[in-house]
């Protein structure tokens, strides 16, 4: 397995704390409680939002409700997370502008 395409994340983490972005075999072997971590394939976020001083990466999270007898989900809300860092999250965007959370407006 090519670990360069993965990130090692603790299950109970906030703002990127404990995340190992450039994973090595030794990092995995050093973990005592392996059931408290996940090895996740990296997402390659593309800078797409134009800000006054350059492009910014965006991740759109959508919360839907799918009732038992519905044929499709109902959109409840969304969250757009903006980043200039290597990863989406507080730890990777300190001292940067045009980062954080916002809401996406979509035409029907």
N, C-alpha and C positions, 0 to 999 in steps of 0.2 A: 504494500500500500504506500502510495506517495503522500506522506504526511504534510507536505508543503501546501496541499489544497484543503487542509482541515484546520479547525480551531478546537482547542480543548477548553470546555466550559464547566465550571461547577454548577450543579443543579440549582443551588440557592445562592445566587449572586445578584448584586445590585450595581448598576452603572459600570459594568465591565470588570469589577474587582475579581481577581483570581483567574481571569481568562488568559490563556496562553495562545498567542496569535501565530507564532512561528513554531509549530510543534515539532519536537524531536522525539525519537523513540525513548530516550532517557526520561523525558517529561512524563510519559505514560507509565513507565516502570516505577517512577518515584512516588506515584499516588498510592496512598495506603488504602483508602476506601473507594475503590474503583466504581462502585455502584452509585456514588454521589457525583459522578462526572459524566458528561457526554462528549463524544468526539463527533463534531458536526462539520459537514462540508461547508467551505467558505462560500459566501455569496459575494459576487463581484458587482458592487454597486457602481453605477455609471454616473458621473457628474452630469446632471441634466437641467437643473434649475439655474437660471442666469441671475446672479446677484450683481451689484454695482462693481465688485472687484473680483469677479471670476465665477466659475461654475461650482455648484454644490450638489452633493449626492442626496437622494431622497429615498425613503422607504415608506410605503403606504400600508398601513395596517387597517383592516376592515373588520368590524364586529357585526356579525349577522346572527339572527335568531331563526332557527329552523324548527317550526312547530311540527308536531307529530304527523298531522294530516296535510301539511302544505306540500305543494309540488316543487317549490323553490324557496330559498331563504329570503328573509326580509332584512335589508340593510338597516342597522340601527345607528351607527356612527363610524367615523374614521379618525385615524391619527396619522399625520404625516410627520416623520422624523427626518430632520435635516442634519447633514454631517459634512465636515471637511476632513475628518480624521480617517484613520485606517479602518475603523469600525464605527458603526452607529452606536452611540452611547456617550454618557457624560465623561467618563474617564478619557476617552479618545478625542475629545473636542474642547479641552480646557484652553482658555485664552484665544478662542477663535470666534469670529462673528458669523452670522447667518447659519447658526446651528440651533438645535433644540427641537421643540415640538410645535406643530401647527395643525390646522384642519384643512382638508381638501374640499374644494367646492366643485361639484360635478354637475354638468348639464344633464337633464333627464332625457 
